[in-house]
């Protein structure tokens, strides 16, 4: 993308913020918020406003029919477990689901269990999955399918995401969202869904930051109960330096006007949602760009990711985004030094670049660092077989399961195989 095009889009977003500040008419506000809503909707996928969009050659009606067909046919996000509710310290309702491990099958072990871990039953460990910004628990679909029945798992929705309630502190007290609050939310989920026994924590993007925040506030819990940790496509800090693959001028322009746009969005969420829906089709390409790196991802998987992002209300997008600039949990990484740790990232992640994962691994020299070629931010959907395989190995190293087979080939969403580089 050229520098001038980045500045042009940024100027459009700036106009939206200016319209809000000047008290625009309903018509002009609707137009402005359509632009702003679409731009911040891109941020919901981890993108920054300022990406030029190529014109699609397929007719709009045909594209709409294709999306409807993918929505009805795609199996992704359909797995459900035993539901439960936890309550955060401010009263926010946090929704989670539990998939219990199947009893020891003896000699009649299932092919999936054998492929993952061999014939023996796993130890009573609970694996807790934490999802990323503007996603929900279903973003772990492939890993959940592979581990289902093999080991006890908990999947939960972060506050204001998925089936969890809107953050009470945000809606009632107008308090900003913080990563520390998310760490406290995770503690509430653990107290309700896994009150005792060993735990493995798995976090993607914001979910990884949530795990770090838990460690910063409850180091004794990490020491006493957590036996392994996986940090996927995440960062311990310095997110304000990420350029999202944009030229310097475009990044600077977006950062300059973003606070005004966020303020405008918070004040006119209903109108922004209308504008966002109207321009959603236009931004499908941007969502794909910032979610995936390969060209041959299953269209149903792409649409699945798009639906999760679209389902996040625009005021939630606006509420959460500022928290990432303040995020710094580098010191908390020391809590994970004495356990098996997996640090995994897509080499072509534009949202939390793989350099951030390498920085985490540098502070945890005994961690396994896996960099997945041809993978973007949603690496667990783009190359699920790699992520699931490395998670299975992590459970083995933690002593949760016996040494055994991997999940090679499971859950592939593209026609080409992916390899990982570890250390």
N, C-alpha and C positions, 0 to 999 in steps of 0.2 A: 504494500500500500504506500502511496506517495505521501510525503510530508504535508503537501498542500491539501490533500483530501482529508487527512486526519484533522487538520486545523479547521477545515470547512465543517465537518460534522461537529467538532467541538464548539464552533461558533453557533451552530443551530441549537445545541443544548444550552449554551449561554443565553441565547435569545429566550428560551423557555423560562429560565430562571429570572431573567429581566422582566418578562411579561408578568410573572407572579408578583415580583416586587413592586411593579408599577400599577397593580390592580387592573389587569386586563379585562376586556369584556368576556362574556361566556364563550363566544365563538372563538376569539383569539386564544383564550385560555385552553379551550379544548384542543386546538391545534398545537399549542405549546406543550401541553402536558402529554399529548400523543408522542411528540418527539422525545420529551424527557423520560416518559414512561418506558418507551422503547429502549432508550439509552441505558437506563438503570436496569431494565430487564436483561440487557446484555450482561451487566455486572452480576446479575443473579446467576449467570452461568460461569462467573469468574472472569468475564471480559471487562474491558474498559470501553467507554464510549469513544468513538473516533475510528471505527473500522469501516472501510468502504465495502459496499455490497455489490456483487456481480448480479446482473439481471438474469433471472431464470428464463429459460426458453420454453418451459412447459406451461400450459395455460393454467390460470388460477383455479378454475373449476376442477381440472384434472388433479391438481395438487391437493385440493381439498378432499376429493374422493380417495386419493391415495392415503392421506393421513387418517381418514376414517377407517379405511381398510386395515391399516396398521394398528390402529387403536383396538379394533375388534379382534384381530388375529394374534397380536403379540401376547405371549404368555408371561412377559416380564412384569414383576411386581404383583403377582397373583398368590404368592406363598403367604400363608397366614399361620400364626401360632396361637398359643393360649394367651389371651389378652390380660393385661394388668395395668394398674395406675399407681404412679408415685406422685408425691406432692413436694414441690420445691419449697424453700423457706419463705417465699412470698405468697404461697398458695397456688402457684401455677400447676395445672394438672399435666403430668408427663405420662404419655402413653407408651407402653412397651409390650412386646410379645416374647414368649418363651417357647423355644423348641427343645423338648426334652430328649435326652439320649435314649435310644432303645435299649432294652435289657440285653445282657450278654446272650447272643444267639447260639453260642456253642459252635458246633461244626457247621451249622446252617448259616454261615456268615453271608451277608449280601455282597454282590459284586462291587457295589460302590464302597462299602466299608473296607473290603479287601484291597481295593485299588488305593484307598487313602492310607490305611494304617495297618494292613495285614489282618490277621484273624483274631487277635486279642481285643477284649473290650477296653475302651479308654478309661483313664482315671476320672474321678468325679470333678472335673474342672468346668467352670462356666466361662464361655467366651462371650464378651460383651462388645458389640459392634456400635460404633459412633459415626454417624454420617456427617456430610459436609454441608456447607452453606447453600441454602435454597434447594436442598435435596430432601430425602426422607429415608427411613429405614430400608425401603425397597431398593435403594441404590446398591445394596449388597446382595442382590438377587442370586447371582451365580454362586457366590461363596456360601450363601445360606442353603441353596439347593445341594451343593456338594457335601456340606457338613451335616445336613439334616439327619437326625437319628444317630449320628456317629458320636457327637459330643453335644453337651448342653450349651445352647446359645441364647443370648438375649439381644434383641434388636429394639431400639427405642428411637422415638422422634424427639429431636431437640425442641425446646420451647418455641412456640409460634410456627413450627414446621409440622407437616404431616398431620397426624391425628392428635397431636398434643395441643393443649390450650394456648391461647395467646398469653404472652407474658404479663402477669398481673402487675408487676412493678412498672412495666412499660405503659400499659393501658390505664392503670389507676393512678400511679404516682409519677408518671412521665419520667421515670429514671432511664438513663441510657443502658443498652445492653452491654455487658462486659464479658470477656472470655472467662474471668473469674466466676461470674454467675453461672456460666455453663459448666464449669468444674463442680460447683456446688450442686447443680442439677444432676450431674452424673453420680455424685455421692448419694443423692436421694434415690436414684434408680437402683444403685447397688444395694442400698439398705432394704429396698422393697423386693427386688427380683433375685438377688444373690447375697443374702445377709451373712452367709458364712461359706467357708470352703475356698479353695484356690480359684483365682480369676486370671484370665488372659484379656488384656485390653487391646482393642483394635480400633484405630481412628483414621479417618480419611479427611484431609484438608482441615476444615473447622473442627471436625471430630478429633483429629490428632491434637489440635490446640486445646480442646476440651480435656483430653487425657493429661496433657501437660499441666493444665490449670488444676486438675484434681491432685496431681503430684505436688504442686507448689503449696497447696492448702492442707493436704492430708498425707504428708510423707510417711507417717506411721502405717497408714493403710497400704500404701505401695510396698513398704518393707515387709509387712506381715502377711499380705494376702495375694499380691500380684506376682505371678510366676513367669510371665512373659508379656511382651508388649510389641505391637506392630504399628508403625507410624507410616501412613501411606499418603504420598502427595501432599505433605504438610510443611509447616515452617515453625521455627521457634521464635521468630521475630524478624524485624527489618522488612516487613511487607510493604512499607511505604516506598521502598526503592524498586519494586517490581514495575517493569515498563510494559507488560502485557504484549510484547512484541511490536510495540508502536515506536515510531520515530520520536526523538526527544521533544520536538515542538508539539507533537500531538499529545504526548503524556503530560507535558507541562500545562497545556491548554485545558485538558480534562481536569487535572487536579486543581486548577485555578477556579473553575466554575462549579466543581462538584458540591461543595458545601451549600451553595445557593440552591442548586437543583434538589438536593436532599431535603432541604427545608421546605421547598415548594411542594415536593411530593408528599411530605408528611401532612401538609395542610389541605391537600386536595386529592386524597387517595382515591376517592370514588371516580373522579373524572380521569385521573391518570390510568386507572384500570381499564376504562373504556378505550382510551387511546392506545394502551398497551395491547388490548385484544385486537384492535383494528390494524395494528402494525405488526402483530406477531408473525405473520407469514413472511414479512419482509426480513425479519431478523433470524429466521431459521438457519441461514448460512452462518451467521455470527455465532450462534449457539454451538453449531457443529464445530466451527473453527476452534473455539475455546474449550470444548469438551473432549474432542478426539483429534488424533494426529493422522491416522491412516485414511486411505481413500476407500477401503473396502469393508467398512464396518456395516454390519447388518442394519438395513434401514429401520427395522422394527426396534432395534436397540437405540438408534439415534432418536427415534420418535419417543421412546420410553423416557430417555433423558430429558427430552424437550417437555414432555408432560409434567415431569416432576418440577422442573424449573418454572413452568407456566403456573403451576398450582400454588406457588408461593406468593402471597399478596404483596403488592408493591410497597406498602408501608412497612412490611416486615423486611423486605430487601433494604429499604432506607434505614430502618432501625439498626440492623446488624452491621452494615458496612463500615461505619466509623470505628467499630471495636477492633478491627483488624490492624488499623494503624497503630493503636496503643499496645498491641499484643507483643509481649516479650517474656518468654518463659525459658530462656536459655539456661538459667541457673537450675531450674527444676529438672533438667535432663539428668543431673547427677543422681536422682532417685532411681534411675533405671540402669545404673552401671553394673549392678550385681545380678543381672538376670538376662536370659536370652532376649534379644531385641532384633526385630526386622525393620529396616528402613528401606522403603521402596518408593520409586517415583518413575514417571514417564520422562524420557529424555527430552521430549518436545512439549512438556507442560508449560504453557504460557501464563498460568495463573499462580501457581507456586512452583517456580522453576526448580529443576532437579538440583541446582546448586544449593538450594536451601536444605534438601535432604542430605547432600554431601556434608554440609556444615554440621548437621545433627550427628551424622556418623563420625565426623572428626572428633566430636566431644564424647562419643561412645565407641571407643576403638574396638571393642569386642562385638559390636553389633554387626549383623549381616547387612551389607548395602547392596541393593539390587536396583539397577537402572535398566528400565525396559525400553529398548529402541522402538521407534515408530509408535509411541504411546503419548497421549495427552493427559489432561487433568483427570478424566474419568477412567483411569487405567484399569480399575476393577471391572468395568463394563467393556472396555475396548479389548483387553487381553486377560479375561478372567481366569484362563487356565494357568497363567503365570502367577497371578496373585494367589489363587487357591492353592497351588502347589507349594509356594513359599510359606503360606500360612500353615499348611499341613506339616511342613518341615519344622516350623517354629514350635508347633505343639509337640512334635517329637523331641526337639531339643529341650523343651521345658519339662519333659517327663510325663506329659499328659497322655501320650500314646506311645506304643512301642515303635521302634524303628521299623520302617516298612516301605511300602510302595508310595508313589506319588500320584498326582491326578493328571498326568500327561494327557493332553487332548480333551480334557473335560471342559465344556462350556465355551468352546471356540466360537467367536463371532465374526471371524474373517476367514478368507480363503488362504491366507498365508500364516505360517507359524511364526511365533514370536520367541525371541530368546532374551535371557536376562544376563546381566553381568553382575556378579556378586563378589564379595570379599569376605 
